[in-house]
């Protein structure tokens, strides 16, 4: 799975969690061997992707890190609301 697939994976997972999947946007930044993914969702859906005590967001991060580790890359993910 390539770096581009990390973005697609996060987008797919987020769209399956939210009520407004058309508003899910994933921005990708590269810095050396690390990929930074910013997940943007509507204000109404931000609680769904964060979850209680951040459990959903942490699970998403764990999945992304496993996939990235197989490619020898590092990944970081942040959840932000659409402005």
N, C-alpha and C positions, 0 to 999 in steps of 0.2 A: 504494500500500500504506500503510495507516494505522499508527499507533503500536501498536495492538492486534495488528496482523499481525506486528510484530516479535517479540512474545511467542510467537505461534503458530508462526512460522518457527523460532525457537530451540527450541521444544518439539518440533516435528516432527523437526528435525535431530538433536537429542539422543536422542530415542526410537529413531531408526534406528541409532544408534551403540552403545547399551548392551544388556546382557543382561537387565536388569530395567526395561523401559520403563514399567511401572506405577508405579515409584517416582520418575519424573522430575517435578520441580516447578519452575516458573519463576515467581519473584516479580518484580513490576514496581514501580518507584518513579519518580515524575516530579519533576523539579527544573528549573523554567524551561523551556528548550528542550531539555533533555537527559533521556533515558530510561536508567535504571539497571536492568539485568536480572541477577538472581541465579539461576544455574542450580544446582539441588540434585539430586544423584544419590546412589545408594547408595554405601557405602564401596567395594564391590567394583568399581563401574563408574567411579570417579573417574579412574583411570588411562587409561581408554578415551577420555574426553572431553578430557583434558589432552593425551595423546599424548606421544611422545618429544620432549623439549626444548620442550614446550608448543606443538608445531606444530598439533595439531588445534584446541586452544582458540584459537590465533591465527587460524586459518582461519575458525573460527566468528565471531570478532570482525570479521574483514575482510568477510565476507558481510553481517553485520548493519550495518556502517558504510556499505556501498554502498547497501543498501536504505534506510537512514535518511537518507542524503545526498539521495536522490531526493525525500524528503519535507521537506527543509530542517530536519531535526532531527539531534541527535547522540545516540549510543548508547554505553553502556559495559556490559561483561558480565564477571561474575565467576563462577567455578566454586566451589561449596562442597559439602561432603558433608552428607547427612541426619544429624540428631542424634537 
